[in-house]
Amino acid sequence: MAARGLVRYGLAMAHTYRASQTADASEEAAWMVLSDTTSYPTWNPLTPRVEGPLVVKGKLVLRVALAGWRFPMHATVVRAQPGELAWRVAWPLGLIQALRVQRTFRRDDGRTEIETSETIGGWLSPIVHMLFGGWLASALAQWANAACLRASDVERRLTHIVTEPG
């Protein structure tokens, strides 16, 4: 999301954490993984549960697991279309605002890049960065790895279904 988009969501003076990995999967398989929140408990180490509709302006309850803590966060979906899923978390008084974006990109070699980013701003963001920045960066890398493994598994299943003699 361009800098203009970050300003739009009140995150102009924020810190962004990113991770990405390449999956041996189609972009469609990767999108199936990102959009199927019912399967999150089987593969998603950072947000093992998401409750609510993945539609723009949909209200979500995220069950987050970070740094040994588990806690709920309330979010609003800001983008939900094949190839990009994003939600925003906003605490009262601008204490913390976060924008989570998950994207898929088709590579020239036929594989798919799966990218995740978390942009955190607000009055408390320097404290969040200082206390949890390392954990968050590590958690996003683990998430990207798990999403790619899951997408590759989904791709193998889809390919098996298509090629299975019937």
Buried (B, 14 or more C-beta within 10 A) or exposed (E): BEEEBBEEBBBEEBBBBBBBBBBBBBBBBBBBBBBBBEEBEEBBBBBBBBEBEBEEEBEBEBBBBBEEEEEEBEBBBBBBEEBBBBBBBBBEEEEBBBBBBBBBBBEEEEBBBBBBBBBBBBEBBBEBBEEBBEBBBBBBBBBBBBBBBBBBBBBEEBEEEEEEEE
